Amino acid sequence: MLQKLKNYDFTLMITPILLAAFGLVMIYSASMVFAVVQEYSATHYLTQQSIRFAMGLAGFIICCLFPYKYYQKLMKPLILGVILLLIGVLLFGSSVNNAQSWFLGIQPAEFAKLALILYLASVYSKKQDYINEFSKGVLPPLILTGIILGLIVMQPDIGTASIIFFIACSVIFSSGIRFKHLFILIGIGVALLLLATPYMITDERLSRFTGAYQPFQTPDSDGYQLIQSYVAIGNGGLLGEGLGQSVQKLGYLTEAHTDFIMAVVAEELGFVGVVIVIGMLAIIVIRGIVISRKAQDSFAALLAIGISSMVGLQAFINLGAISGLLPITGVPLPFVSYGGSSLLVLMISMGILNNIAMHVKKRELEPAEEKQEDKENRVLQTYRGGKTWKNTSR
């Protein structure tokens, strides 16, 4: 058992667990008043997220132990299941915040992120011998990717669709595709976006841009949420007002425990708290990239890149929204924001990434162990008069 434990990347194991645990604390702080106003108990959202955290932790441990290579064998049922769930959302799903994204108590679009990463990593790792052939090596997986994106856009959930699009781009780019083919794909993407623009542009979506880039022109409507976020960040200063002391969560910052939880972190824990959270997220992303570079096979490398991209992109979009850099799209902050489906998928993803890291570290340790064993054998031979003795100490 101890032999196996030393193969794990403990930094990568502990960081997401600490972030999720910190998220529970901040969710309770940010949601207690909101929960009471909704006639729930003050611990309602904390309890709900704690249950998801326990489920995610179980999934994390299982995936840490489950060999990542077996996901290639499970690819077809996984991707088919996600597509069926996304179709179920459109037919029977429930709407929250003007998006029909819930089905059977979960958000299938969150699970689609991980399923698509597994699918693209598996397919492109098998196509390495002819990855330079566009029609044979690059194009076929993009058809299924387009179907999944289309189903999510129809909900409509533009934020999640954007994340999935950029995740797919990161995996495809890392697969060894030619730059010429990459530019072709970008051209196709721009053309499709221009064709879809008349159908995607609505007054509500335009208002998000107004609220993001001209918030003080509409302080009581489109710009309200971002202005309250600015107030929270400004109040926090360097060290914050203290845990639980946020004023903006008292009805000013709408649903502060979800997409804008970092504004509450900034107000209560200040710039220092924000830097710590961003630093921990950066550790996960950087460790994932390093692992992808050291991975012994292309499937592991692309899988690590996809998971790292998912965490990094989601964090970037969320932080961009609360700071006014990007329009508000409803993307939660990884591990910290309230959201059961998001947390469950992230914890499972971290388990998969840790399993890849374990194989990488195990391979790195093997040469050192072999050298140490050879050294011990030479010492034994010298000590015993140059005779060859069988080392039975192991």
Backbone torsions as a table, in degrees:
resi	resn	phi	psi	omega
1	MET	NA	-46.5	179.1
2	LEU	-63.0	-33.0	178.1
3	GLN	-62.5	-38.6	-179.9
4	LYS	-74.2	-37.2	-176.7
5	LEU	-61.6	-35.5	-177.2
6	LYS	-69.9	-12.0	178.3
7	ASN	-83.8	-10.9	-176.8
8	TYR	-84.8	152.6	176.1
9	ASP	-90.6	96.5	-172.6
10	PHE	-68.1	-28.8	175.1
11	THR	-62.5	-45.7	-179.6
12	LEU	-71.4	-26.9	177.9
13	MET	-75.2	-44.8	-172.1
14	ILE	-79.1	-36.4	-173.9
15	THR	-57.7	-51.6	179.8
16	PRO	-65.0	-32.7	178.4
17	ILE	-66.6	-43.4	177.5
18	LEU	-63.6	-40.7	178.5
19	LEU	-62.5	-44.4	179.8
20	ALA	-65.7	-38.9	177.5
21	ALA	-65.8	-41.2	175.3
22	PHE	-62.0	-39.0	177.7
23	GLY	-59.0	-38.0	177.7
24	LEU	-60.9	-43.2	179.2
25	VAL	-62.0	-46.6	-177.2
26	MET	-71.2	-33.6	177.2
27	ILE	-63.8	-42.0	177.9
28	TYR	-63.8	-44.7	-179.8
29	SER	-62.9	-41.9	-174.3
30	ALA	-80.6	-22.0	-170.4
31	SER	-109.7	-9.9	-170.9
32	MET	-60.3	-43.9	179.3
33	VAL	-69.8	-44.4	178.7
34	PHE	-58.2	-40.4	179.8
35	ALA	-64.5	-42.3	179.9
36	VAL	-65.5	-40.1	177.7
37	VAL	-60.8	-34.9	178.1
38	GLN	-82.7	7.8	178.7
39	GLU	66.8	32.0	168.7
40	TYR	-101.6	174.4	171.1
41	SER	-74.7	159.0	-177.7
42	ALA	-62.5	-23.8	-177.4
43	THR	-98.8	13.1	-174.3
44	HIS	-56.9	-54.0	-176.2
45	TYR	-71.3	-32.9	175.1
46	LEU	-62.4	-43.7	-180.0
47	THR	-63.5	-45.2	-180.0
48	GLN	-60.7	-44.9	-179.0
49	GLN	-70.7	-32.6	178.5
50	SER	-63.6	-38.9	177.3
51	ILE	-62.8	-45.0	179.0
52	ARG	-65.2	-35.9	179.0
53	PHE	-64.9	-41.2	178.3
54	ALA	-63.4	-41.8	177.2
55	MET	-65.1	-42.7	179.3
56	GLY	-64.6	-37.4	179.2
57	LEU	-65.9	-39.1	176.3
58	ALA	-63.9	-43.9	177.0
59	GLY	-63.6	-36.9	177.9
60	PHE	-60.9	-48.0	-178.0
61	ILE	-65.4	-43.8	-179.9
62	ILE	-61.3	-45.3	-177.8
63	CYS	-71.6	-26.0	173.3
64	CYS	-63.0	-34.6	-176.0
65	LEU	-91.5	-22.2	-174.8
66	PHE	-82.6	121.9	-178.3
67	PRO	-58.9	127.5	-174.0
68	TYR	-62.4	-26.8	-176.4
69	LYS	-64.7	-23.5	-178.3
70	TYR	-72.2	-15.8	179.0
71	TYR	-65.6	-24.9	177.2
72	GLN	-64.2	-32.1	178.6
73	LYS	-76.5	-23.5	-178.7
74	LEU	-94.8	5.4	-170.2
75	MET	-60.3	-48.6	-175.1
76	LYS	-62.1	-49.9	178.1
77	PRO	-63.9	-34.8	179.3
78	LEU	-63.4	-50.2	-176.1
79	ILE	-71.0	-35.2	176.9
80	LEU	-66.4	-41.2	178.9
81	GLY	-61.4	-41.3	179.9
82	VAL	-65.8	-42.9	178.9
83	ILE	-62.0	-42.1	178.2
84	LEU	-63.4	-39.4	177.6
85	LEU	-65.0	-40.4	179.1
86	LEU	-66.3	-36.6	175.0
87	ILE	-67.3	-39.2	177.2
88	GLY	-61.0	-35.3	176.9
89	VAL	-60.7	-45.9	-177.6
90	LEU	-67.8	-31.6	-176.8
91	LEU	-88.4	-39.6	-171.3
92	PHE	-130.6	4.1	-174.0
93	GLY	-72.1	164.5	177.7
94	SER	-105.6	152.9	-175.5
95	SER	-99.9	138.3	172.9
96	VAL	-137.4	127.1	-179.4
97	ASN	54.2	47.8	175.2
98	ASN	64.8	19.7	176.3
99	ALA	-131.5	127.8	179.0
100	GLN	-87.4	84.6	-170.5
101	SER	-123.6	2.4	-177.2
102	TRP	-109.2	137.9	178.3
103	PHE	-153.0	126.5	-179.3
104	LEU	57.6	33.3	176.2
105	GLY	79.5	7.9	179.9
106	ILE	-131.7	169.5	173.0
107	GLN	-107.6	97.7	-177.6
108	PRO	-57.1	-27.2	-179.8
109	ALA	-61.9	-31.7	177.5
110	GLU	-66.0	-42.4	179.5
111	PHE	-70.9	-26.1	177.6
112	ALA	-63.8	-31.5	178.8
113	LYS	-58.0	-53.8	-177.0
114	LEU	-68.6	-40.3	179.8
115	ALA	-61.1	-40.7	-179.3
116	LEU	-70.4	-36.3	175.8
117	ILE	-60.5	-47.1	178.8
118	LEU	-61.1	-42.3	-178.4
119	TYR	-65.0	-50.5	-177.4
120	LEU	-65.6	-40.5	178.5
121	ALA	-62.6	-40.9	-179.6
122	SER	-67.6	-48.4	-175.5
123	VAL	-67.4	-47.7	-177.3
124	TYR	-71.0	-25.3	175.2
125	SER	-69.6	-28.6	178.3
126	LYS	-82.2	-16.2	-176.3
127	LYS	-101.0	15.3	-175.4
128	GLN	-61.8	-30.5	-178.2
129	ASP	-69.2	-24.5	179.8
130	TYR	-134.8	36.5	180.0
131	ILE	-66.6	-19.9	179.5
132	ASN	-81.4	-6.5	177.4
133	GLU	-94.2	110.8	-171.3
134	PHE	-60.8	-51.6	-174.3
135	SER	-68.8	-28.6	-177.0
136	LYS	-100.2	-37.4	-173.8
137	GLY	-97.5	-29.2	-172.1
138	VAL	-107.2	-45.5	-168.5
139	LEU	-69.8	-45.6	-172.1
140	PRO	-52.3	-47.0	-179.9
141	PRO	-63.9	-23.9	-177.3
142	LEU	-71.6	-22.3	178.2
143	ILE	-64.8	-48.1	178.2
144	LEU	-65.9	-37.2	176.8
145	THR	-60.4	-42.8	178.5
146	GLY	-63.2	-37.5	178.5
147	ILE	-63.4	-45.8	-179.8
148	ILE	-64.2	-43.6	178.3
149	LEU	-62.1	-41.5	179.9
150	GLY	-62.1	-42.1	179.7
151	LEU	-64.5	-35.4	-180.0
152	ILE	-75.2	-40.0	178.1
153	VAL	-62.6	-33.1	-179.1
154	MET	-69.6	-13.6	-175.9
155	GLN	-65.7	-43.7	-5.2
156	PRO	-95.9	140.4	176.5
157	ASP	-132.7	81.5	-174.2
158	ILE	-68.0	-34.6	-179.3
159	GLY	-61.9	-50.2	179.1
160	THR	-66.2	-38.9	178.0
161	ALA	-61.6	-38.7	178.9
162	SER	-64.7	-42.5	179.1
163	ILE	-62.4	-46.0	-179.1
164	ILE	-63.0	-38.9	179.1
165	PHE	-60.9	-47.2	-177.8
166	PHE	-72.8	-31.3	173.5
167	ILE	-61.9	-46.2	179.0
168	ALA	-59.9	-40.9	178.7
169	CYS	-61.9	-41.1	-178.4
170	SER	-66.4	-40.1	179.2
171	VAL	-68.1	-44.2	-179.4
172	ILE	-63.4	-44.7	179.2
173	PHE	-61.7	-39.5	-178.3
174	SER	-76.0	-12.9	-177.2
175	SER	-75.7	-10.7	179.2
176	GLY	102.3	17.2	-179.8
177	ILE	-63.2	147.6	176.5
178	ARG	-68.1	148.6	178.4
179	PHE	-62.6	-33.5	178.6
180	LYS	-60.7	-44.0	178.8
181	HIS	-69.6	-33.2	177.8
182	LEU	-63.6	-42.2	179.3
183	PHE	-66.8	-33.6	176.2
184	ILE	-63.0	-44.7	179.8
185	LEU	-63.8	-40.4	178.1
186	ILE	-62.8	-41.3	178.1
187	GLY	-62.5	-42.4	178.1
188	ILE	-63.6	-42.0	-179.9
189	GLY	-63.0	-42.9	178.6
190	VAL	-64.8	-41.2	179.5
191	ALA	-62.4	-45.1	179.1
192	LEU	-64.2	-38.1	178.7
193	LEU	-63.8	-41.5	178.9
194	LEU	-65.7	-38.3	178.5
195	LEU	-67.6	-35.4	-176.4
196	ALA	-85.7	-14.4	-175.0
197	THR	-54.4	-46.0	-179.7
198	PRO	-59.6	-28.9	-178.5
199	TYR	-87.2	-24.6	-176.3
200	MET	-89.6	-26.4	-177.0
201	ILE	-77.6	119.1	175.1
202	THR	-129.3	167.1	179.2
203	ASP	-60.8	-36.4	-179.2
204	GLU	-65.0	-44.1	-179.1
205	ARG	-69.3	-37.6	176.6
206	LEU	-63.8	-34.6	-179.9
207	SER	-65.5	-27.2	177.9
208	ARG	-67.3	-36.9	176.6
209	PHE	-69.0	-40.9	177.4
210	THR	-61.9	-44.5	-180.0
211	GLY	-65.0	-30.8	-177.8
212	ALA	-80.3	-40.2	-170.8
213	TYR	-108.5	-11.9	174.8
214	GLN	-139.4	54.9	-172.5
215	PRO	-64.8	-32.6	-174.8
216	PHE	-80.7	-5.6	173.1
217	GLN	-81.3	-23.4	178.0
218	THR	-132.5	63.6	-172.7
219	PRO	-68.1	-20.1	-178.0
220	ASP	-99.9	-0.5	-178.1
221	SER	-136.0	-96.5	-173.9
222	ASP	-63.1	-36.0	-176.7
223	GLY	-91.7	-0.6	-173.2
224	TYR	-59.8	-50.2	-174.7
225	GLN	-62.8	-42.5	-179.0
226	LEU	-68.8	-38.0	178.1
227	ILE	-62.7	-41.8	177.8
228	GLN	-65.3	-33.2	175.8
229	SER	-65.6	-42.8	177.0
230	TYR	-59.4	-42.5	-179.4
231	VAL	-62.5	-43.4	179.8
232	ALA	-62.4	-45.7	-179.5
233	ILE	-64.4	-41.2	179.1
234	GLY	-66.0	-38.4	179.8
235	ASN	-64.6	-31.2	-174.1
236	GLY	-68.9	-35.7	-179.4
237	GLY	59.3	-142.7	-176.3
238	LEU	-80.0	-46.7	-173.9
239	LEU	-112.2	-6.1	175.8
240	GLY	85.7	171.2	-179.8
241	GLU	-84.0	-11.7	-178.0
242	GLY	112.6	146.4	-178.2
243	LEU	-59.9	127.0	179.7
244	GLY	87.8	-2.2	-173.0
245	GLN	-99.9	12.1	179.7
246	SER	-63.8	137.5	175.0
247	VAL	-92.3	-36.4	-174.4
248	GLN	-65.1	-24.7	179.5
249	LYS	-73.7	-9.3	-176.9
250	LEU	-84.9	45.3	175.8
251	GLY	100.7	-11.3	179.8
252	TYR	-81.1	-46.9	179.9
253	LEU	-94.5	109.0	-173.3
254	THR	-64.1	128.5	178.7
255	GLU	46.0	59.4	-174.0
256	ALA	-64.7	-17.3	-177.1
257	HIS	-81.8	-4.7	-177.5
258	THR	-103.7	-108.2	-171.3
259	ASP	-67.9	-27.4	-174.9
260	PHE	-105.5	27.0	-178.7
261	ILE	-66.0	-27.7	179.2
262	MET	-66.7	-27.8	175.5
263	ALA	-65.6	-37.3	176.5
264	VAL	-68.9	-39.9	175.6
265	VAL	-58.5	-44.5	-179.4
266	ALA	-63.3	-40.0	-178.2
267	GLU	-71.8	-38.7	-175.1
268	GLU	-87.6	-34.8	-175.9
269	LEU	-115.2	-3.3	173.3
270	GLY	72.2	-169.3	-179.3
271	PHE	-59.6	-36.2	-179.8
272	VAL	-62.3	-45.0	179.1
273	GLY	-62.9	-41.0	179.0
274	VAL	-62.5	-44.4	-179.2
275	VAL	-62.6	-39.3	179.7
276	ILE	-64.1	-44.7	179.8
277	VAL	-63.7	-47.4	179.7
278	ILE	-63.7	-37.8	178.4
279	GLY	-62.3	-40.9	179.3
280	MET	-67.7	-38.6	175.4
281	LEU	-64.4	-39.5	178.8
282	ALA	-64.5	-36.5	177.8
283	ILE	-59.9	-44.7	-179.8
284	ILE	-61.8	-46.7	-177.5
285	VAL	-65.5	-46.4	-178.1
286	ILE	-65.6	-42.5	178.0
287	ARG	-61.7	-38.4	178.0
288	GLY	-63.1	-41.1	178.7
289	ILE	-66.0	-43.4	178.7
290	VAL	-61.4	-42.5	179.5
291	ILE	-63.5	-39.5	-179.9
292	SER	-63.2	-35.3	-179.7
293	ARG	-72.3	-27.4	-177.9
294	LYS	-95.8	-7.2	-175.5
295	ALA	-61.4	146.4	-174.2
296	GLN	-85.4	-8.9	178.1
297	ASP	-143.8	159.5	-173.7
298	SER	-67.4	-32.0	178.5
299	PHE	-62.5	-47.0	179.0
300	ALA	-62.8	-41.8	-178.7
301	ALA	-63.4	-47.5	-179.2
302	LEU	-68.8	-35.2	178.1
303	LEU	-64.9	-43.8	178.3
304	ALA	-64.5	-40.7	177.7
305	ILE	-63.2	-43.8	-179.4
306	GLY	-62.4	-44.7	-179.7
307	ILE	-66.6	-42.4	177.8
308	SER	-62.0	-41.6	178.9
309	SER	-63.4	-40.0	180.0
310	MET	-59.5	-47.9	-179.8
311	VAL	-66.1	-46.8	-177.1
312	GLY	-65.1	-44.8	-179.1
313	LEU	-66.3	-42.0	-179.5
314	GLN	-64.6	-40.7	177.7
315	ALA	-65.2	-43.0	-178.8
316	PHE	-62.5	-44.0	-178.4
317	ILE	-67.7	-40.7	178.8
318	ASN	-64.9	-47.9	-179.5
319	LEU	-66.6	-34.0	176.2
320	GLY	-64.1	-34.9	-179.0
321	ALA	-71.1	-42.3	-176.7
322	ILE	-75.7	-15.0	-179.9
323	SER	-103.8	-3.6	179.3
324	GLY	86.0	5.2	178.4
325	LEU	-74.1	-33.8	-179.0
326	LEU	-130.0	156.9	175.1
327	PRO	-64.0	154.3	178.3
328	ILE	-72.9	122.9	-176.7
329	THR	-122.2	0.2	178.7
330	GLY	79.2	25.4	179.9
331	VAL	-91.6	124.2	-178.4
332	PRO	-76.1	157.9	175.3
333	LEU	-78.3	125.5	-174.9
334	PRO	-53.6	132.1	175.2
335	PHE	73.0	-21.7	-170.9
336	VAL	-103.8	-44.6	-177.9
337	SER	-67.3	155.1	174.0
338	TYR	-68.5	132.6	179.3
339	GLY	160.5	107.2	-174.4
340	GLY	-66.5	-46.1	-177.8
341	SER	-63.6	-42.8	-179.7
342	SER	-62.6	-46.6	-178.5
343	LEU	-64.5	-41.6	-179.4
344	LEU	-62.0	-45.9	179.7
345	VAL	-64.5	-41.4	-179.2
346	LEU	-65.3	-41.3	-179.5
347	MET	-67.6	-39.8	176.0
348	ILE	-63.6	-41.8	178.7
349	SER	-61.5	-39.9	178.6
350	MET	-66.1	-34.1	175.6
351	GLY	-63.2	-43.5	178.1
352	ILE	-63.1	-44.8	-179.9
353	LEU	-63.2	-38.3	178.0
354	ASN	-67.2	-33.4	177.2
355	ASN	-66.7	-40.0	175.2
356	ILE	-62.7	-43.7	179.6
357	ALA	-60.8	-36.9	179.2
358	MET	-62.4	-44.0	179.1
359	HIS	-66.4	-37.3	177.9
360	VAL	-64.4	-47.6	-178.3
361	LYS	-67.2	-37.1	178.5
362	LYS	-61.1	-41.9	179.3
363	ARG	-67.5	-35.5	178.5
364	GLU	-68.4	-33.6	-177.7
365	LEU	-79.5	-24.7	-175.4
366	GLU	-58.4	-48.2	178.7
367	PRO	-59.9	-40.3	179.7
368	ALA	-63.9	-39.8	179.6
369	GLU	-67.3	-38.8	178.8
370	GLU	-65.2	-40.9	178.3
371	LYS	-64.2	-40.1	-179.9
372	GLN	-65.0	-40.0	179.4
373	GLU	-65.9	-40.3	177.4
374	ASP	-63.1	-40.6	179.7
375	LYS	-63.2	-42.2	179.3
376	GLU	-63.6	-40.3	179.6
377	ASN	-64.5	-39.6	179.2
378	ARG	-65.8	-38.7	178.3
379	VAL	-63.8	-41.9	179.5
380	LEU	-63.2	-42.6	-179.4
381	GLN	-64.6	-40.6	179.0
382	THR	-66.5	-43.0	-176.8
383	TYR	-67.0	-31.3	-175.0
384	ARG	-102.4	31.4	172.3
385	GLY	75.1	25.2	176.6
386	GLY	82.2	1.6	178.6
387	LYS	-78.3	153.7	178.6
388	THR	-90.5	118.0	-179.5
389	TRP	-117.4	145.7	177.0
390	LYS	-81.2	125.5	-179.5
391	ASN	-81.3	107.2	-176.9
392	THR	-102.4	9.9	-177.3
393	SER	-69.1	-18.3	179.4
394	ARG	-94.9	NA	NA
